[in-house]
């Protein structure tokens, strides 16, 4: 089970990672993933610092995607993407999935959307 964190603990955990900046192509691919998850502006989470803040009102969740360094080679740096998940309007955070491919980030959001729709069908729409 993931460890619950406050927003400041989550931000400290994200800042401890060796972050890489997001490019416009990275941001466009994440945005194209699912319409349920949309970018949200926040001064604390700058894509140029390797932090991308997203919100999903239909999930009642917030996300921070952290682009960090997985492996550094003399001619190439391989990234890793960590998804931090915020619950209860961003008051409680947990470290979510860690993936090595950028295409996996929108895939995770699509799967969350499908799971949310299934749960709504089984148990009714959440308030």
C-alpha positions as CSV (number, residue, x, y, z in Angstrom):
1,X,0.0,0.0,0.0
2,X,1.2,3.5,-0.8
3,X,2.2,5.9,1.9
4,X,-0.1,8.9,2.4
5,X,1.6,12.3,2.2
6,X,0.7,15.9,2.7
7,X,1.0,18.2,-0.3
8,X,4.4,19.5,1.1
9,X,5.7,16.0,1.6
10,X,4.7,15.0,-1.9
11,X,6.4,18.1,-3.3
12,X,9.6,17.3,-1.4
13,X,9.5,13.8,-2.6
14,X,9.1,15.0,-6.2
15,X,11.9,17.5,-5.8
16,X,14.3,14.9,-4.5
17,X,14.2,13.1,-7.8
18,X,16.7,14.1,-10.5
19,X,14.2,15.9,-12.7
20,X,14.3,16.6,-16.4
21,X,12.2,19.3,-18.1
22,X,9.1,18.4,-20.2
23,X,9.2,19.3,-23.8
24,X,6.1,20.6,-25.7
25,X,5.9,17.2,-27.5
26,X,5.8,15.5,-24.1
27,X,3.0,17.8,-22.8
28,X,1.0,17.4,-26.0
29,X,1.1,13.6,-25.7
30,X,0.0,13.6,-22.1
31,X,-2.8,16.1,-22.9
32,X,-4.0,13.9,-25.8
33,X,-4.4,10.9,-23.5
34,X,-7.9,11.4,-22.2
35,X,-10.3,14.3,-21.9
36,X,-11.1,13.4,-18.3
37,X,-7.6,14.6,-17.2
38,X,-6.8,18.2,-18.0
39,X,-3.8,20.4,-17.2
40,X,-4.2,22.9,-14.4
41,X,-2.1,26.0,-13.9
42,X,-0.1,26.2,-10.7
43,X,3.1,28.2,-9.9
44,X,4.5,25.3,-7.8
45,X,4.5,22.8,-10.7
46,X,6.4,24.1,-13.7
47,X,6.9,21.7,-16.7
48,X,10.3,23.3,-17.2
49,X,11.2,21.9,-13.8
50,X,10.0,18.4,-14.5
51,X,6.6,18.7,-12.8
52,X,3.3,18.7,-14.7
53,X,0.1,19.3,-12.7
54,X,-3.2,17.8,-13.9
55,X,-6.7,17.6,-12.5
56,X,-9.5,15.2,-13.1
57,X,-12.8,16.6,-11.7
58,X,-14.7,13.5,-12.7
59,X,-12.3,11.3,-10.7
60,X,-12.2,13.8,-7.8
61,X,-8.4,13.5,-8.1
62,X,-5.4,15.6,-8.9
63,X,-2.1,14.4,-10.4
64,X,1.5,15.5,-10.7
65,X,3.6,13.8,-13.4
66,X,7.3,14.0,-12.5
67,X,9.8,13.5,-15.3
68,X,13.0,12.2,-13.7
69,X,16.3,10.7,-14.8
70,X,16.3,6.9,-15.1
71,X,19.7,6.4,-16.7
72,X,22.4,8.8,-17.9
73,X,24.6,7.7,-20.8
74,X,27.4,9.8,-22.3
75,X,25.2,10.7,-25.3
76,X,21.7,10.1,-24.0
77,X,19.5,10.5,-20.9
78,X,16.7,8.1,-20.4
79,X,13.6,9.4,-18.5
80,X,11.3,7.9,-16.0
81,X,7.8,9.2,-15.3
82,X,6.3,9.1,-11.8
83,X,2.6,9.8,-11.3
84,X,1.7,11.3,-7.9
85,X,-2.0,11.0,-7.1
86,X,-3.9,13.5,-5.0
87,X,-7.1,12.7,-3.2
88,X,-9.6,14.8,-1.3
89,X,-9.0,17.9,-3.3
90,X,-5.2,17.5,-3.1
91,X,-5.0,17.2,0.7
92,X,-3.8,13.6,0.7
93,X,-1.2,12.4,-1.8
94,X,0.3,9.0,-2.7
95,X,3.0,8.0,-5.0
96,X,1.4,6.2,-7.9
97,X,2.7,4.3,-10.9
98,X,6.2,4.7,-12.2
99,X,6.7,4.1,-15.9
100,X,9.6,4.3,-18.3
101,X,7.8,5.3,-21.5
102,X,5.9,8.6,-22.0
103,X,3.2,6.7,-23.9
104,X,2.3,4.8,-20.8
105,X,1.3,8.0,-18.9
106,X,-1.8,8.7,-21.1
107,X,-2.5,5.0,-21.1
108,X,-2.7,5.0,-17.3
109,X,-5.2,7.9,-17.4
110,X,-7.3,6.1,-20.1
111,X,-7.4,2.9,-17.9
112,X,-8.4,5.0,-14.9
113,X,-11.2,6.6,-16.9
114,X,-12.5,3.1,-18.0
115,X,-12.3,1.8,-14.5
116,X,-14.2,4.9,-13.2
117,X,-16.9,4.4,-15.8
118,X,-17.2,0.7,-14.9
119,X,-17.4,1.5,-11.2
120,X,-20.1,4.2,-11.9
121,X,-22.1,1.6,-13.8
122,X,-21.8,-1.0,-11.1
123,X,-22.3,1.2,-8.0
124,X,-23.8,4.4,-9.3
125,X,-22.4,7.8,-9.9
126,X,-20.3,9.3,-7.0
127,X,-21.3,12.7,-5.6
